[in-house]
Amino acid sequence: MSDLPPKPDNHSSPGWLDEVIIRELGPEDSFEALTELLHRAYRALADQGLKYLATHQDVATTIQRVGQGTAFVADYRGDLVGTITYRTPENTRIPQKIPIASAGSLGQLAVEPQYQGSGLGRRLFMHAEQFARAQGIKALALDTAEPATHLIAWYERMGYQFVEHVQWDITNYRSVVLVKFFD
């Protein structure tokens, strides 16, 4: 990583955040760098014993997962400092309790550890939501580890509501599924 600014002292929007460009993942971007970003961003969760796929996925898995929809990256002066993937309805496992067919999902939200809490994750999230709504999506689902209570609380503050629990084959924890409905 080149000359990234130091971690902000508070959670207000620092000036460097104004320079971050959120854009669609492009052919100029490195899947290796994206995979490494995911590993760094999820390391604290892995250290808690939570086996999110993003903690250990290989480059081929990253390519496969972003291919399920549209990946966005946060670009700061040519460095990838965050990402999120919007998955289309056909690539979304719709929980039975979501009474709507046109629901997409969000995943692989990752922010460089030193910028977590700076507002960058919120910007990525809002960008992906706006994109999904422009595609005619009526609801977005997401899931996270039940023990990750700080993430669940953050998603709830973003307007997501608990729907159900799911045990995925690829994780070592029970997931909490949340959904946000759009008018």
N, C-alpha and C positions, 0 to 999 in steps of 0.2 A: 504494500500500500504506500502511496506517495505521501504527500504532505497533508494528512488529515488533521483537522483542528483538534485540540484537546477536548476531552469530555466537558460539556458545560457544567458550571457550578450549580445551576438551578434548572428547573424544568420549563422556564420560559423559552420562547422561540429565539435561539441565538441567531446572529447575523449569518453565520455559515449555512444555516438551514434554508435561507432564502436562495442560496446558490445551488441547492440540490434540485436536480431535474428528475421528475418521475416520468418514465417513458416505457414503452414496450420493449421487452428483451429483443435484441436485434442480432443479426449475423456477425456483427463485430464483437459481440460479447462472448466471453469464455465460459463454457459450461464447467470447466475445472474451477475457475474462480468463483462461480456461483455455488458450486458444491462445497467449496471450502468456506464460503460465507455462511452457508447453512450449518455446517459443522461448528463453526465458531459461535454462531448465534444460539445454537441449541446446547452448547457445552454445559452450561449451568444446569439445565434440565437433566442431561445425561449424568452429571455429577450427583444428582439427587436419586439416580437409579431408574429414571424414566427413559424407556427405550423408544423415543419418537423415531420414525424412519429417518427424519432429517439429521439425526445425530450421527448416522453411520452410512447413509446411502452412498452408492458409488455414482460416477458421472453418468453411466447409462440409465440409472434410475432417475437422476435429475432430468435428463432429456425426456424420458418417458413421462414423468409427472408434469413437466411444463407443456408437453404435447397434448395434454388433456384439456387445454383451454388456452388462456392468454396469460403470460407471465409479465409482470412489470418489475422494473428495477429502479432503485434510487441511485442516481449517478451524481457523484460529487467530484467534479474536475477529472472525470475519466475513471474514477474508482467506483466499484459497486459497493454501496454501503447499506443496502436494504433490498428486499424483494417480497413479492406476494404473487400467488397464482390464483386466477379466477378459473374455475372449472365449469364447463358448459353443462346443461342439464343431462345430456346423454352420458357424460362422464362423472356424474354425481350420484352417489348412492343416497337416494331420498329416503329418510326415515319414514316409516309407515305413519307416524303421527303428524307429518306435514301434509295438510290437505290441499296440495297444489302441485300440478305437474311441471310447471315451468320454474323450478327452483334450481339455481346453480349453487356452487359452493366456493369457499375460499380456503386456501391452504398454503403451506410453506411460507408463512409470514416470518421474515427474518430481518433483524437489524443488527448491525455490528454491535457487539457488546458495549463498547464505550459510548454509544449513542442511544442505547435503550433508555427510555424515559425522557427523551428530548423532544418528543412530538413527531418524530419521523415515522414511527409505526402507524400512528393515527393518520398521517398524510397518505401513506401507502394504502391503508385500509379504505379511506374515503375515496381515493382514486379508483380502486378496484370496484367499490360499490357503485360509483357513478358510471363506470364502464358497463357493469352488469345491468344497471337500470336502463341504459341506452340500448342494450340488446333486448329489452322487453322482459327481463327477469322480474318475477313478482316476489321472490323470496330468495334469501341466501342462507345456506347452512354452513356450519363449521363444527369441528370437534377438537377437543383437547383432553389431556389427561385429567382425570378426576382429582388427583392430588395437587395439580397445578392451580390452586385456588386463586392465586394472584392473576392468572390469565383469565379464568372464568369471570372474576369480578371485573376485569378490564373489558371483556366482551360484553358483559351486561351493561356497563356504562356506555358502550357503543350502540346499545339498543337491541342486543340479542337476548333471546329468552330460552331457558332450558326446555328441551323437548323430550329427551330420553337418554338412557345409557346404552352404550354398545361396547362389546368386546371384540376388537378387530384381531385377526390372526397374526398381524405383524407387530403388535405392541405387547408390552408386558404389564399393561394397566387397563382399567376400565375407562372408556372415554365418555365424556359429557358432550352431547350433541346440542347445539344451540341454533336458533334460527331468528332471522329478522325478516319481517314482511314489509313490502313496499306498497304504497297506495296505488 
